[in-house]
């Protein structure tokens, strides 16, 4: 085997301006980092050896992107809020004044997390790993030699919306997939 990592032939096609290429010692695989418009992404390229002479730092190339989830769960908390001084401090940072209710109290600032989109690549040692959150845009079951997977279409970024298929083994979830269900995890 050249690679023991899962590989999907499909994916969402995006043009990526390559920022860095982290070639593995074997010269066969690499992690590619770059930009889709102004959004930074990194991904593991198992077939790098086929294209290594064609892709260079600074080039723009089209890649079919997809992801595999190590974990996937639904939200435990669907909102959070800032109250009192926290609300005032937050609103001041935005240049806004707090709202006062009929009793003269500062109204809390409430954040609904159901439509929050996050695709955070925060580990410098593993730049292709992400922590993600998104409502499920679509889903379907996929049967493979390794068992049953779900393919979720998730929003990785907004403005512009960047949609990525996320594959997760069915035994890694403890919920019934539904459209608009907010999920989060690592991949």
N, C-alpha and C positions, 0 to 999 in steps of 0.2 A: 504494500500500500504506500502511496505517496503521502496521503493524509488520512488521519483517523478522525478528522473533524467532519461534521455533517456538511453537506453541500446541496444547495438547491439551484436548479437551472433557471428557475423563474426569478421574479423580483420586480421591483419598481425601477424603471430606467431613469437615471438622473445623470446630468453632466456634472462632473466633479473637477474642479481646478486643484491639481495635486500640490499639496504643501510639503509633505514629507513622505518618504518611503522607508519603512522599517523592515529591511530585508532580513529574514531569518538566516542563521548560520548555514543552514542547508542549501541556501540559494534558490529554494523551490517555492517557499511561501513568504508572504510579506503582509504587513499591516500598512494600509494606505490611509493617509490623512489628507484632508483637503476641504474644499468649500463648495457647497451647493448654494449659489448666490452668496449671501453673507453668513450662512449657517455652517458651522464647523462639524465635520463628521470624520470618523475613523472606522475602518472596516477591515476584516481579515480576508485576505485574498488567497484561497487555496490553490488556484490555478495561475498564480503569479509567474511561474516558470514559463508558461506559454507566451506571456506578453512582456516579460521583463526588459526586452530590448526595445519595446515600443512605447513604454510609459516612463516619463521623466518628471522630476520636480518642476513645477511651473506649467506643465502641459494641462490641457483640458481633454478629458475623455469621458465617454458615457459608460456607466457601470450599472448592472442590475443589482440593486441592493435588497437584502432581506436580513432578518435577524432571527436568532434562536434564543429563547428565554430559558434562563436557569431557574427562575421562579416567576410566579404570576399569581396575584391574589386580587380580590376586590378591596375597595377602600373600607377601612374600619371607621374612620371619621370622614364625613362628607362636607364638613365646613369647620372653620375656626373664626374667632373674632378677636378684635382689639377693643378693649373697654377703657373708659376713663382716660388717664394720662397716656396710655399706649395709643388709644385712638387719636388723641390730639396730636401726639408726636408724629404718628404716621401721616395724618392729614397735612400737618405743617410741611413735611418733606415734599408733599405733592403740591404745596402752595394753596391748599384749601382750608376752609374754616370748618370746625366741627358743627354738626347739626344738634340742636337742642330740642328735646321732647317737651310735651306740654307740662311736665312736672319740673322743668328746668334742669334735667339731667342730660349729660352728653350721650347721644345715641352711639351704640357700638358700630364699628365697621366690621361687616360680616363678609367673609370670603367663601364662596361655594366652590368646592374642589371637583365637582362632578365633570366639568368640562376642561379642567386644567390639563395642559399638555406639557410634558417635560421629557427630555431626552438628554440626560446629563452624562457626559463622558468625563469622569472625575479622577480616574486612577491613571497617573502618568506611566506606571509600570505596564499597564494593560490598556492602552488607549482605545481599543476596539470594544471594551466592555462598557455597558451603559446601565444607568438606573433610569427607568422610564415610567411614565404615567400617561394614560390617554383613555378616552372612551373608545369602546370597540365600534368601529365603523361597519365592519362586516366580519363574518366568520364562516368557516366550513371545516368539516372533518377531513383529514387526509390519512389514508392508511399507507404505511411503509413497512419495509422489512423489520424495522425496529419497533413497530407497534403503531398505535394510533396517535396522531398529532392533531392539534387544532392550528389552523392558520387564521390569525387575527389581522385585519387591516387596522393599523393604528396611526395616529398623527404624531410624527416626531417633532415637527416644528410648525409654527404658524407664520403667516405673512412673509413669504408664500407658504401655503400648506405643503408640507412634505410628508407623504403617506408611505409607510413602510410595512410590508408584510412581516409579522412576527410569528414564528412557529414555536409552539410549546407542547411538550408531551402531555397527553391527557392525564397522566398520573401526577402531574405537577400542579394541577388546579383542583380546587375543592368547591367549585361553583358551576352553574349551568350558564354557558355563554349566551349573551343577549346583546342585541344592538344597543348602543349608548351606555352600556354598563362600564363604569370607570374601573380600569385595572391598573396595577402597578407591579413592578418587580425589577429583576436584574436580567440582563441578557448580554 
